[in-house]
């Protein structure tokens, strides 16, 4: 890595552990001198663990076993979709059960080697549980602002990990407002140095998502999947996947890049709307979905997410809540996998994309399961009971 660059104003930042651009407040992205990166299949095959691609990361954390998650075959889903292969990249195997652990491991490492003593963020839930766990690992405090509708497991585990949790009445936007208000008061208090741990509040969350793609390619015997369907909330995963795909292609590790498909609930789909219109994402006025992790009406990474989908040649799809709940149940019943309702959105999106002729019969399609299914079990079970099942 050479430096961090602002995606808004183009300024470069020499600080090893930055958050946002000091000039304009924009999002920072890690820049690399790829001519100096000596990385090939043989080198990677001799390494193990979730941080084996260290030349393409801003730092390597002392983690808890995050990454190196399985890519699970789903043959019945493949038959139903009429494609050669469907595989589920199962991020439920991360320490706190979600993909967020990858990025938070980097965030905590960056914070602990700087002057910060506290990880702080607003979150729909998973990011807060993860931040609390990795803060504890790094010997840091954590301050987590969650909306009242956050699920019980997230709330409980934030406290179990020693996090200070502020439950804010309302939705994610209300939690973000409470976080910003308290952050503005910090200089007067002077007793804590916060390191923002939210999506795109530093360059580390989205950099931490890149190994998902590196691992998929190696798990597919160094071949590129035809399509990857990603549930999108903040946009961290899909933008990280696209950067990783371009890196592996440019370095000659593999040939080509996959089509990326963004899936969101139709009750909160700003990225889908942006992809369809060809414009920038606009805030969703009235967000309403049972998928709390995807109910992000004004995603910090909405633009890079939309740009990643367009550049990959993919598309975006908005799905009904009932369909995504049914899809999560279908994966459990047909493949035995306990997946998040966010993954249900990806699966439901794949069925809708099939009707658009997005896939060919010989395609390999990867669905990203962003979290463990037991956090959403009550929602899916209620849907099944409502259907008399």
Secondary structure, DSSP 8 states (H G I E B T S, - for coil): --EEEETTT--EE--TT--S-TTT---EEEE--GGG----HHHHHT--STT--GGGSS-----SS-S---EEE-HHHHHHHTSSEEEEEEGGGSTTSBTHHHHHHHHHHHHHHTT--EEEEEESSHHHHHHHHHHHHHT-EEEEEEETTS-HHHHHHHHHTT-EEEEESSSHHHHHHHHHHHHHTHHHH-S--EEE-STTSSSHHHHHTHHHHHHHHHHTTS---SEEEEE-SSSHHHHHHHHHHHHHHHTTSSSS--EEEEEEETTS-HHHHHHHHTS-----SS---S-GGG--TT-TTHHHHHHHHHHHT-EEEEE-HHHHHHHHHHHHHHH---B-HHHHHHHHHHHHHHHTT-S-TT-EEEEEE-BBGGGSHHHHHHHHHHTT-
